[in-house]
Amino acid sequence: MTIATWVLAHQGGWDEMLLVGAPVVLLVLLLRLANSRAAARQDDDTDAEHR
């Protein structure tokens, strides 16, 4: 049995949760980063208009 086969074998469900959960968590983190950057840029633009 190869290592890849052993790792991808059924492990009671936790491995399937990682296969789904990891990309979801990554997507949430990237969206939060994008939103914070967009908010910061909008605040900078608003401050520049008031000068």
N, C-alpha and C positions, 0 to 999 in steps of 0.2 A: 504494500500500500504506500503510495507516495504521500508526501507532506500535503500537497494541494488537495488530494482526495480526502485525507484525514481532516483537514481544516474545513472543507466544504461539506463534509458529511453532517447528517442531522445531529444537532447538539442540544436538542430540547427546546428550541425556539429562540434562544438568545441570539444566535447568529443571524437568523432571519430578521429579528428586530434591528440588529446593527445594519444590515444591508438596506433596510428602509429608513431607519432613524438617522443614520449618519448623513445622508444627503439632505434630509429635511432640516436637520440642525444646521448644516452648512448653509443652506438656502436662507434660513431665518437670520443667521449671523450676517450674511452678505446683504440682505435687505435692510437690516438695522444699520449697517455701515453706510449703505447708500442713502438711507433716509437722514442719517445724522449729517452726512456731507451736504446733502441738498438743503437741509435746514440751515447749516452754517453758511452756505453760499447765499441763501435767500436773506439771512440776517446781514451779511456783508453788503448785498445789493441795496437793502433797505437803508442801512447806515450811510451808504454813499449818496443816496438820493436826498437825504436830509442835510447834507453838508452844503 
